[in-house]
Amino acid sequence: MRFWFSVHLPLLPLECIRPRWCEPGPYAVVEKGRIIAVSQHAYAEGVRIGMRPGGVAAVSPDTVILERSLEREQIMSNAVALALLQFTPEVAHAGDFSLLLDVTASLRLFNGRAAIGRRVRAALQALGVTAQLGTAPTAMGAWLLSRWQPAKRQIILRRTVHMRSLERQLDRMPCAYLPSTANHLEWLTDIGADHLAALRRLPRPGIQRRMNKHVLDELDRAYGLAPELFEWIAIPETFSARIETFDRIEHADALLDGATGLLQQFVGWLVARQQAVSVFVLLLEHERGKTAIPPTPIEIGLAEPTWRDEHLIRLLKERLARTELVAPVIALRLEARLLTAMAPPTQDLFPEPSGNPADYKRLLELLSARLGSDNVLCPVEHHDHRPEESNAWAAATEKHKAANTEDEAFERPFWLLPKPIPLLLRGERPFYGSPLKMLKGPERIEAGWWNDQIAARDYYIAQGSDATCYWIYLERVVDGRWYLHGMFG
């Protein structure tokens, strides 16, 4: 049995202009001289859908009247569809500010219907839209259930799991919610067919003759008696998303809500394309015109490619908290710079109890975002026999390997002194706090001849009187002296 989600956006004409994360206030959207959407504050002051602007001014003088923008509605609807691709590749526009998701194949991946519902709600909240959700075994049933709710400024879910419960819900639904009955509601009321159950009991030939064939078609699809076909949205080849801030933002941390909505779209695109991101950039656009300022880029580099929205949001939050704006921001644009194929999950039967390499790399990324990439370094292996050259340091977001080979890990200390310390000789033995006793060695190194920085050394592991072990060497070419280069433990 298939399982569907329907996402209805009742306030799309308003929220494509003023998303929920904008400063609240009394707003209303007008089209052809009639109000078609109102904010919560405007509704509380008496503004209703269908009013004329003059009536709005009479009951609520502070309400701001906005013109409907079909272009912005389409952009926002596409943004919502792109974000929902992270839950299923089968997403379709259903008209009338609605989208349909076939999540049948995703139930096991997301641990069931309730878990998917929570994830969908979180993504829609991040996008700044008011949504009404309906779930059902049929797409038309889910679509009807998502509309059969009062429009409030919150995400509401009306859910049915089995066909029997869906039939009971639909039977109680007023006929007005079935689109094809719009021109026949008065006649249906006169004959006592106010609900879908009564409509279904009418003779089918009479319904087709007195109304139209679409009524029977919609009923059959809602009750699972007819097949349903949809055209799934196309996934773009590349990703670049932009959103206007709708206000002049002067503090970078106030941009997080808008950036989070862009990241939701980005994650949906990554999952749909089976890609992971290594580097992406958030461009902060400033004023245009004669005093135009180039966008401020905030580039995020990751130690390991990922597609998890919570990690990307955490990194971006840290970077925005450290960003000082050179000018007010009027728009945000998110672009992908470096992508790789999505890696499969680990196949380890017994994962490390203290975490896995991905957790360690996420920690490095978070520290780099908070402290700056130049302040978080990791050891990087260079192919050079000289210890001071092979044990180098690089930014944490760069690819890195172990500092030494497996055999060398037991022979050499991990930490080296910034500069070798010359040692005294007492009784023909190197001295550092006490005479040093040779435990192991020598390890002979000769390198640097290719760049005139010759190093000819014999390394030993030596021990002092307090049992501390040191890594020392005898310089065989330059001065023949002993040096302390590192310490163990």
ROBA-994560 format. One record per residue (C-alpha): residue number from 1; chain; x, y, z. Coordinates in Angstrom, 1 decimal, always signed. Layout:
BEGIN
(NUM,A,(X,Y,Z))
...
***
This chain:
BEGIN
(1,A,(+0.0,+0.0,+0.0))
(2,A,(+1.3,+3.4,-1.0))
(3,A,(+1.6,+6.3,+1.5))
(4,A,(+1.3,+10.0,+0.6))
(5,A,(+2.0,+13.3,+2.2))
(6,A,(+0.2,+16.5,+1.0))
(7,A,(+1.6,+19.9,+1.9))
(8,A,(-0.8,+22.8,+1.5))
(9,A,(+0.5,+26.3,+1.8))
(10,A,(-2.6,+28.5,+2.6))
(11,A,(-0.6,+31.7,+3.2))
(12,A,(+1.7,+31.4,+0.2))
(13,A,(+0.7,+34.7,-1.4))
(14,A,(+1.7,+36.5,+1.9))
(15,A,(+4.7,+34.4,+3.0))
(16,A,(+6.4,+34.6,-0.4))
(17,A,(+6.7,+38.3,+0.4))
(18,A,(+6.9,+38.2,+4.2))
(19,A,(+8.1,+34.8,+5.4))
(20,A,(+7.3,+33.8,+9.0))
(21,A,(+10.8,+34.7,+10.1))
(22,A,(+10.4,+38.3,+9.1))
(23,A,(+9.3,+40.9,+11.8))
(24,A,(+5.6,+40.2,+12.5))
(25,A,(+2.9,+42.8,+11.9))
(26,A,(-0.5,+43.4,+10.2))
(27,A,(-0.2,+42.6,+6.5))
(28,A,(-2.7,+41.7,+3.8))
(29,A,(-2.3,+40.7,+0.1))
(30,A,(-4.7,+42.1,-2.5))
(31,A,(-5.5,+40.8,-6.0))
(32,A,(-8.1,+42.4,-8.3))
(33,A,(-9.4,+44.6,-5.5))
(34,A,(-10.0,+41.8,-3.0))
(35,A,(-7.9,+40.5,+0.0))
(36,A,(-6.7,+37.0,-0.6))
(37,A,(-4.4,+36.4,+2.4))
(38,A,(-4.0,+38.1,+5.8))
(39,A,(-1.4,+37.8,+8.6))
(40,A,(-2.2,+36.7,+12.1))
(41,A,(-2.0,+40.3,+13.4))
(42,A,(-4.2,+41.6,+10.6))
(43,A,(-6.8,+38.9,+11.3))
(44,A,(-6.8,+39.8,+15.0))
(45,A,(-7.7,+43.4,+14.0))
(46,A,(-10.7,+42.3,+11.9))
(47,A,(-9.2,+41.9,+8.4))
(48,A,(-10.8,+39.1,+6.5))
(49,A,(-10.3,+37.4,+3.1))
(50,A,(-12.6,+38.9,+0.5))
(51,A,(-12.5,+42.4,+1.9))
(52,A,(-11.7,+45.4,-0.3))
(53,A,(-8.7,+47.7,+0.6))
(54,A,(-11.1,+50.4,+1.7))
(55,A,(-12.7,+48.1,+4.2))
(56,A,(-9.3,+47.1,+5.5))
(57,A,(-8.4,+50.7,+6.1))
(58,A,(-11.6,+51.2,+8.0))
(59,A,(-11.2,+48.3,+10.4))
(60,A,(-7.4,+48.3,+10.6))
(61,A,(-5.6,+51.4,+9.5))
(62,A,(-2.2,+50.0,+10.4))
(63,A,(-2.5,+47.0,+8.1))
(64,A,(+0.0,+47.1,+5.2))
(65,A,(-1.6,+46.2,+1.8))
(66,A,(+0.7,+44.2,-0.4))
(67,A,(+0.2,+43.4,-4.1))
(68,A,(+0.2,+39.7,-5.0))
(69,A,(+3.3,+38.5,-6.8))
(70,A,(+2.8,+35.4,-8.9))
(71,A,(+6.5,+35.2,-9.6))
(72,A,(+7.5,+35.1,-6.0))
(73,A,(+4.8,+32.5,-5.3))
(74,A,(+6.3,+30.3,-8.0))
(75,A,(+9.8,+30.8,-6.6))
(76,A,(+8.7,+29.9,-3.0))
(77,A,(+6.7,+26.9,-4.2))
(78,A,(+9.8,+25.6,-6.1))
(79,A,(+11.9,+26.2,-3.0))
(80,A,(+9.6,+24.1,-0.9))
(81,A,(+9.5,+21.4,-3.5))
(82,A,(+13.3,+21.4,-3.7))
(83,A,(+13.6,+21.1,+0.1))
(84,A,(+11.1,+18.2,+0.2))
(85,A,(+13.3,+16.2,-2.1))
(86,A,(+15.4,+15.2,+0.9))
(87,A,(+12.6,+12.8,+1.9))
(88,A,(+11.6,+11.3,-1.5))
(89,A,(+12.5,+11.9,-5.1))
(90,A,(+8.7,+11.7,-6.0))
(91,A,(+7.5,+15.2,-5.4))
(92,A,(+4.8,+16.8,-7.5))
(93,A,(+3.0,+20.2,-7.7))
(94,A,(-0.7,+19.6,-7.1))
(95,A,(-2.0,+23.1,-7.8))
(96,A,(-3.8,+25.5,-5.4))
(97,A,(-0.6,+26.0,-3.3))
(98,A,(-0.1,+22.3,-2.6))
(99,A,(+2.5,+19.6,-3.2))
(100,A,(+2.3,+15.9,-3.0))
(101,A,(+5.0,+13.5,-1.8))
(102,A,(+5.0,+9.7,-2.3))
(103,A,(+7.0,+8.5,+0.7))
(104,A,(+6.2,+4.8,+0.4))
(105,A,(+9.8,+3.9,-0.4))
(106,A,(+11.2,+6.2,+2.4))
(107,A,(+9.3,+4.9,+5.4))
(108,A,(+12.0,+2.4,+6.4))
(109,A,(+14.9,+4.9,+5.8))
(110,A,(+13.3,+7.6,+8.1))
(111,A,(+12.0,+5.1,+10.7))
(112,A,(+8.3,+5.4,+9.9))
(113,A,(+5.6,+7.9,+9.1))
(114,A,(+5.8,+9.8,+12.3))
(115,A,(+9.5,+10.5,+11.9))
(116,A,(+9.1,+11.7,+8.3))
(117,A,(+6.2,+13.9,+9.5))
(118,A,(+8.5,+15.6,+12.1))
(119,A,(+11.3,+16.1,+9.6))
(120,A,(+8.9,+17.6,+7.0))
(121,A,(+7.5,+20.0,+9.6))
(122,A,(+11.0,+21.1,+10.7))
(123,A,(+12.0,+21.7,+7.0))
(124,A,(+8.8,+23.8,+6.3))
(125,A,(+9.3,+25.8,+9.5))
(126,A,(+12.9,+26.6,+8.4))
(127,A,(+11.6,+27.8,+5.1))
(128,A,(+9.3,+30.3,+6.8))
(129,A,(+6.0,+29.0,+5.5))
(130,A,(+2.7,+28.0,+7.1))
(131,A,(+1.7,+24.5,+6.1))
(132,A,(-1.2,+22.1,+6.5))
(133,A,(-0.2,+18.5,+6.2))
(134,A,(-2.4,+15.6,+5.2))
(135,A,(-1.3,+11.9,+5.0))
(136,A,(-3.3,+9.1,+3.5))
(137,A,(-3.0,+5.9,+1.4))
(138,A,(-4.1,+7.9,-1.7))
(139,A,(-2.8,+11.1,-3.1))
(140,A,(-6.2,+12.7,-3.6))
(141,A,(-7.2,+11.7,-0.1))
(142,A,(-4.1,+13.3,+1.4))
(143,A,(-4.7,+16.4,-0.7))
(144,A,(-8.2,+16.8,+0.6))
(145,A,(-7.3,+16.2,+4.2))
(146,A,(-4.5,+18.8,+4.1))
(147,A,(-7.1,+21.4,+3.0))
(148,A,(-9.8,+20.4,+5.4))
(149,A,(-8.4,+22.4,+8.3))
(150,A,(-8.6,+26.0,+9.5))
(151,A,(-5.7,+28.1,+8.3))
(152,A,(-3.6,+29.0,+11.3))
(153,A,(+0.0,+30.2,+11.6))
(154,A,(+1.3,+26.8,+12.5))
(155,A,(+1.9,+23.5,+10.8))
(156,A,(-1.1,+21.2,+11.3))
(157,A,(-1.2,+17.5,+10.4))
(158,A,(-4.3,+15.5,+9.7))
(159,A,(-3.3,+11.9,+9.3))
(160,A,(-4.9,+8.6,+8.2))
(161,A,(-3.0,+5.4,+7.9))
(162,A,(-5.4,+2.8,+6.6))
(163,A,(-8.1,+2.9,+3.9))
(164,A,(-10.9,+2.3,+6.4))
(165,A,(-9.9,+5.4,+8.5))
(166,A,(-9.5,+7.4,+5.3))
(167,A,(-13.0,+6.5,+4.2))
(168,A,(-14.4,+7.5,+7.6))
(169,A,(-12.6,+10.9,+7.4))
(170,A,(-13.6,+11.6,+3.8))
(171,A,(-17.3,+10.6,+4.4))
(172,A,(-17.5,+13.4,+7.0))
(173,A,(-15.9,+16.0,+4.7))
(174,A,(-18.2,+18.8,+3.3))
(175,A,(-18.6,+18.6,-0.5))
(176,A,(-17.2,+22.1,-0.8))
(177,A,(-13.7,+20.7,-0.5))
(178,A,(-14.0,+18.7,-3.7))
(179,A,(-12.9,+21.1,-6.4))
(180,A,(-15.3,+19.9,-9.1))
(181,A,(-18.4,+20.6,-7.0))
(182,A,(-17.8,+24.3,-6.8))
(183,A,(-20.6,+25.2,-9.2))
(184,A,(-23.1,+22.8,-7.8))
(185,A,(-23.0,+23.4,-4.0))
(186,A,(-26.4,+25.0,-3.8))
(187,A,(-28.0,+22.1,-5.7))
(188,A,(-26.3,+19.6,-3.4))
(189,A,(-27.4,+21.4,-0.3))
(190,A,(-31.0,+21.4,-1.6))
(191,A,(-31.0,+17.7,-2.0))
(192,A,(-29.3,+17.1,+1.4))
(193,A,(-25.9,+16.0,+0.0))
(194,A,(-23.7,+18.2,+2.2))
(195,A,(-21.0,+15.6,+2.7))
(196,A,(-19.0,+13.2,+0.6))
(197,A,(-20.8,+10.2,+2.0))
(198,A,(-24.1,+11.5,+0.8))
(199,A,(-22.6,+12.4,-2.5))
(200,A,(-21.3,+8.9,-3.0))
(201,A,(-24.8,+7.5,-2.4))
(202,A,(-26.3,+9.4,-5.3))
(203,A,(-26.6,+7.4,-8.6))
(204,A,(-23.4,+7.8,-10.6))
(205,A,(-25.2,+8.3,-14.0))
(206,A,(-27.2,+11.1,-12.4))
(207,A,(-24.0,+12.8,-11.0))
(208,A,(-22.4,+12.6,-14.4))
(209,A,(-25.4,+14.0,-16.1))
(210,A,(-26.3,+16.8,-13.6))
(211,A,(-22.7,+17.8,-12.7))
(212,A,(-19.7,+16.6,-14.6))
(213,A,(-17.4,+13.6,-15.0))
(214,A,(-14.7,+15.2,-12.9))
(215,A,(-16.7,+14.7,-9.7))
(216,A,(-16.7,+10.9,-10.1))
(217,A,(-13.1,+10.9,-11.1))
(218,A,(-12.0,+12.9,-8.0))
(219,A,(-14.1,+10.7,-5.7))
(220,A,(-12.7,+7.5,-7.1))
(221,A,(-9.1,+8.7,-6.8))
(222,A,(-9.7,+9.9,-3.2))
(223,A,(-11.2,+6.6,-2.2))
(224,A,(-8.6,+4.5,-4.0))
(225,A,(-10.9,+3.3,-6.7))
(226,A,(-9.0,+4.8,-9.7))
(227,A,(-5.2,+5.1,-10.5))
(228,A,(-3.3,+8.3,-9.9))
(229,A,(-0.6,+9.6,-12.2))
(230,A,(+1.7,+12.5,-11.6))
(231,A,(+4.6,+14.4,-13.2))
(232,A,(+7.4,+14.6,-10.7))
(233,A,(+9.4,+17.7,-10.5))
(234,A,(+12.7,+17.9,-12.4))
(235,A,(+15.9,+18.1,-10.4))
(236,A,(+18.2,+20.9,-11.5))
(237,A,(+21.7,+20.0,-12.8))
(238,A,(+23.4,+22.7,-10.6))
(239,A,(+22.4,+24.4,-7.4))
(240,A,(+22.1,+28.2,-6.8))
(241,A,(+19.4,+29.6,-4.6))
(242,A,(+18.6,+33.2,-3.7))
(243,A,(+16.3,+34.9,-1.2))
(244,A,(+15.6,+38.5,-0.5))
(245,A,(+15.8,+39.6,+3.2))
(246,A,(+12.7,+41.9,+2.7))
(247,A,(+14.4,+44.3,+5.2))
(248,A,(+17.8,+45.9,+5.4))
(249,A,(+19.7,+43.6,+7.8))
(250,A,(+22.6,+45.2,+9.7))
(251,A,(+23.6,+42.3,+11.9))
(252,A,(+25.0,+39.1,+10.5))
(253,A,(+23.4,+36.8,+13.1))
(254,A,(+19.9,+38.0,+12.0))
(255,A,(+20.6,+36.4,+8.6))
(256,A,(+20.5,+32.8,+10.0))
(257,A,(+16.7,+32.3,+9.4))
(258,A,(+17.0,+33.1,+5.7))
(259,A,(+20.2,+31.1,+5.3))
(260,A,(+18.6,+28.1,+7.0))
(261,A,(+15.8,+28.1,+4.4))
(262,A,(+18.5,+28.1,+1.7))
(263,A,(+20.3,+25.2,+3.3))
(264,A,(+17.0,+23.2,+3.4))
(265,A,(+16.8,+23.6,-0.4))
(266,A,(+20.5,+22.8,-0.7))
(267,A,(+20.1,+19.6,+1.3))
(268,A,(+17.1,+18.5,-0.7))
(269,A,(+19.1,+19.0,-3.9))
(270,A,(+22.1,+17.1,-2.5))
(271,A,(+20.0,+14.1,-1.5))
(272,A,(+18.1,+14.0,-4.8))
(273,A,(+21.4,+14.2,-6.8))
(274,A,(+23.2,+11.8,-4.4))
(275,A,(+25.9,+14.3,-3.8))
(276,A,(+27.8,+15.6,-0.7))
(277,A,(+29.3,+19.0,-0.3))
(278,A,(+32.9,+19.8,+0.6))
(279,A,(+32.8,+23.6,+0.0))
(280,A,(+29.9,+26.0,-0.3))
(281,A,(+29.6,+29.8,-0.1))
(282,A,(+26.9,+32.1,+1.2))
(283,A,(+27.0,+35.4,-0.6))
(284,A,(+25.6,+38.5,+1.3))
(285,A,(+24.3,+40.9,-1.2))
(286,A,(+24.4,+44.6,-0.4))
(287,A,(+22.9,+47.8,-2.0))
(288,A,(+23.0,+48.1,-5.8))
(289,A,(+23.2,+51.2,-8.0))
(290,A,(+25.8,+53.9,-7.9))
(291,A,(+27.0,+53.0,-4.4))
(292,A,(+27.0,+49.2,-5.1))
(293,A,(+29.2,+47.0,-2.9))
(294,A,(+30.4,+43.6,-4.0))
(295,A,(+28.7,+40.7,-2.1))
(296,A,(+30.4,+39.5,+1.0))
(297,A,(+31.3,+35.8,+0.7))
(298,A,(+31.2,+33.4,+3.6))
(299,A,(+32.9,+30.3,+2.4))
(300,A,(+32.4,+27.1,+4.5))
(301,A,(+34.9,+24.3,+3.9))
(302,A,(+34.4,+20.8,+5.4))
(303,A,(+36.9,+18.3,+6.4))
(304,A,(+34.6,+15.5,+5.2))
(305,A,(+31.9,+15.9,+2.5))
(306,A,(+28.4,+15.9,+4.1))
(307,A,(+24.7,+16.5,+3.2))
(308,A,(+23.3,+16.7,+6.8))
(309,A,(+21.4,+19.9,+7.3))
(310,A,(+21.9,+20.1,+11.1))
(311,A,(+25.7,+20.1,+10.7))
(312,A,(+25.7,+22.7,+7.9))
(313,A,(+23.4,+25.0,+9.9))
(314,A,(+25.7,+24.7,+13.0))
(315,A,(+28.8,+25.7,+10.9))
(316,A,(+27.0,+28.6,+9.3))
(317,A,(+25.7,+29.9,+12.6))
(318,A,(+29.2,+30.0,+14.0))
(319,A,(+30.5,+31.8,+11.0))
(320,A,(+27.7,+34.4,+10.9))
(321,A,(+28.3,+35.1,+14.6))
(322,A,(+31.9,+36.1,+13.7))
(323,A,(+31.0,+38.1,+10.6))
(324,A,(+30.9,+41.9,+10.7))
(325,A,(+28.9,+43.4,+7.9))
(326,A,(+30.4,+46.2,+5.8))
(327,A,(+27.0,+47.3,+4.7))
(328,A,(+23.3,+46.3,+5.2))
(329,A,(+22.3,+43.0,+3.5))
(330,A,(+19.3,+42.9,+1.2))
(331,A,(+19.6,+39.4,-0.2))
(332,A,(+21.3,+36.0,+0.3))
(333,A,(+22.6,+33.6,-2.3))
(334,A,(+23.8,+30.1,-1.6))
(335,A,(+26.1,+28.3,-4.1))
(336,A,(+27.9,+25.0,-4.2))
(337,A,(+31.7,+25.2,-4.9))
(338,A,(+32.9,+21.6,-4.5))
(339,A,(+30.8,+18.4,-4.6))
(340,A,(+31.6,+14.7,-4.4))
(341,A,(+29.5,+11.6,-4.7))
(342,A,(+27.6,+10.7,-1.5))
(343,A,(+29.5,+8.1,+0.4))
(344,A,(+27.7,+4.9,+1.5))
(345,A,(+27.2,+4.3,+5.3))
(346,A,(+29.9,+2.5,+7.2))
(347,A,(+29.9,-1.3,+7.1))
(348,A,(+31.6,-1.7,+10.4))
(349,A,(+29.9,-4.4,+12.6))
(350,A,(+31.3,-2.9,+15.8))
(351,A,(+31.7,+0.9,+15.5))
(352,A,(+34.1,+2.7,+17.8))
(353,A,(+32.5,+3.4,+21.2))
(354,A,(+34.1,+6.8,+21.4))
(355,A,(+32.8,+7.9,+18.1))
(356,A,(+33.8,+7.6,+14.5))
(357,A,(+36.1,+9.5,+12.2))
(358,A,(+33.1,+11.5,+10.9))
(359,A,(+32.4,+12.8,+14.4))
(360,A,(+36.0,+13.9,+14.8))
(361,A,(+36.0,+15.7,+11.5))
(362,A,(+32.7,+17.5,+12.4))
(363,A,(+34.3,+18.7,+15.6))
(364,A,(+37.2,+20.1,+13.6))
(365,A,(+34.8,+21.8,+11.3))
(366,A,(+32.9,+23.4,+14.1))
(367,A,(+36.1,+24.6,+15.8))
(368,A,(+37.3,+26.1,+12.6))
(369,A,(+34.0,+27.9,+12.1))
(370,A,(+34.1,+29.2,+15.6))
(371,A,(+37.8,+30.1,+16.0))
(372,A,(+38.9,+30.6,+12.3))
(373,A,(+40.6,+28.0,+10.1))
(374,A,(+44.0,+29.5,+10.8))
(375,A,(+43.6,+28.7,+14.5))
(376,A,(+42.8,+25.0,+14.2))
(377,A,(+45.6,+22.9,+12.9))
(378,A,(+46.0,+19.2,+12.3))
(379,A,(+49.1,+17.1,+11.6))
(380,A,(+49.8,+16.4,+7.9))
(381,A,(+52.3,+13.9,+6.5))
(382,A,(+54.9,+15.2,+4.0))
(383,A,(+57.0,+12.7,+2.2))
(384,A,(+60.3,+13.7,+3.7))
(385,A,(+62.7,+11.7,+6.0))
(386,A,(+63.5,+14.7,+8.1))
(387,A,(+61.1,+14.8,+11.1))
(388,A,(+60.7,+18.6,+11.2))
(389,A,(+59.6,+18.4,+7.5))
(390,A,(+57.4,+15.3,+7.6))
(391,A,(+55.5,+16.4,+10.7))
(392,A,(+53.9,+19.5,+9.4))
(393,A,(+50.7,+21.3,+10.3))
(394,A,(+47.8,+22.5,+8.1))
(395,A,(+44.3,+23.9,+8.5))
(396,A,(+41.8,+21.4,+10.0))
(397,A,(+39.5,+21.6,+6.9))
(398,A,(+42.3,+20.2,+4.6))
(399,A,(+42.6,+16.6,+3.9))
(400,A,(+45.1,+15.1,+6.4))
(401,A,(+46.7,+11.7,+7.1))
(402,A,(+48.5,+10.3,+10.1))
(403,A,(+51.7,+12.0,+10.9))
(404,A,(+53.9,+8.9,+10.8))
(405,A,(+53.7,+5.4,+9.4))
(406,A,(+52.6,+2.5,+11.6))
(407,A,(+56.2,+1.3,+12.2))
(408,A,(+57.4,+4.8,+13.1))
(409,A,(+54.6,+5.4,+15.6))
(410,A,(+56.4,+3.3,+18.2))
(411,A,(+59.9,+4.7,+17.4))
(412,A,(+59.3,+8.4,+17.3))
(413,A,(+57.5,+10.9,+19.6))
(414,A,(+54.4,+12.6,+18.3))
(415,A,(+55.4,+16.0,+19.6))
(416,A,(+58.7,+17.5,+18.4))
(417,A,(+60.4,+20.6,+19.9))
(418,A,(+60.1,+23.7,+17.8))
(419,A,(+63.9,+23.9,+17.6))
(420,A,(+66.3,+21.1,+18.6))
(421,A,(+68.2,+21.9,+21.9))
(422,A,(+72.0,+21.3,+22.0))
(423,A,(+73.0,+18.9,+24.7))
(424,A,(+76.1,+18.9,+27.0))
(425,A,(+78.5,+16.0,+27.2))
(426,A,(+79.5,+14.6,+30.6))
(427,A,(+81.6,+11.5,+30.7))
(428,A,(+81.2,+11.2,+26.9))
(429,A,(+77.5,+10.8,+27.4))
(430,A,(+74.7,+13.3,+26.4))
(431,A,(+73.4,+15.2,+29.5))
(432,A,(+69.9,+16.6,+30.0))
(433,A,(+69.2,+17.1,+33.7))
(434,A,(+71.1,+13.8,+34.2))
(435,A,(+73.3,+11.6,+32.0))
(436,A,(+71.2,+9.9,+29.3))
(437,A,(+71.3,+6.2,+28.8))
(438,A,(+70.8,+4.9,+25.2))
(439,A,(+67.9,+2.5,+24.9))
(440,A,(+67.5,+2.1,+21.2))
(441,A,(+69.2,+3.2,+18.0))
(442,A,(+70.6,+4.4,+15.9))
(443,A,(+68.1,+5.4,+13.2))
(444,A,(+70.2,+7.0,+10.5))
(445,A,(+68.6,+9.8,+8.4))
(446,A,(+70.3,+11.4,+5.4))
(447,A,(+68.2,+13.8,+3.4))
(448,A,(+68.0,+17.3,+2.0))
(449,A,(+70.7,+16.9,-0.6))
(450,A,(+68.3,+18.0,-3.3))
(451,A,(+67.8,+21.5,-1.9))
(452,A,(+71.2,+22.1,-0.2))
(453,A,(+69.7,+21.5,+3.2))
(454,A,(+71.6,+18.3,+4.1))
(455,A,(+70.7,+16.5,+7.3))
(456,A,(+72.9,+13.6,+8.4))
(457,A,(+71.8,+12.4,+11.8))
(458,A,(+71.8,+9.3,+14.0))
(459,A,(+68.7,+9.2,+16.2))
(460,A,(+68.5,+7.4,+19.5))
(461,A,(+65.9,+6.8,+22.2))
(462,A,(+67.5,+7.8,+25.5))
(463,A,(+66.4,+7.7,+29.1))
(464,A,(+67.2,+10.0,+32.0))
(465,A,(+67.5,+9.1,+35.7))
(466,A,(+63.8,+9.9,+36.3))
(467,A,(+62.8,+7.3,+33.6))
(468,A,(+61.8,+10.0,+31.1))
(469,A,(+62.5,+9.0,+27.6))
(470,A,(+63.9,+11.5,+25.0))
(471,A,(+64.5,+11.4,+21.3))
(472,A,(+68.0,+12.7,+20.6))
(473,A,(+70.3,+12.7,+17.6))
(474,A,(+74.0,+13.1,+16.8))
(475,A,(+74.7,+15.6,+14.0))
(476,A,(+77.3,+13.9,+11.9))
(477,A,(+78.1,+16.5,+9.2))
(478,A,(+77.8,+20.1,+10.6))
(479,A,(+79.2,+20.1,+14.1))
(480,A,(+79.1,+16.6,+15.5))
(481,A,(+77.1,+17.6,+18.5))
(482,A,(+74.2,+16.0,+20.3))
(483,A,(+70.7,+17.5,+20.1))
(484,A,(+67.4,+16.9,+21.9))
(485,A,(+64.6,+16.8,+19.3))
(486,A,(+61.5,+15.3,+21.1))
(487,A,(+60.2,+13.7,+24.2))
(488,A,(+58.0,+10.6,+24.8))
(489,A,(+54.9,+10.5,+27.0))
***
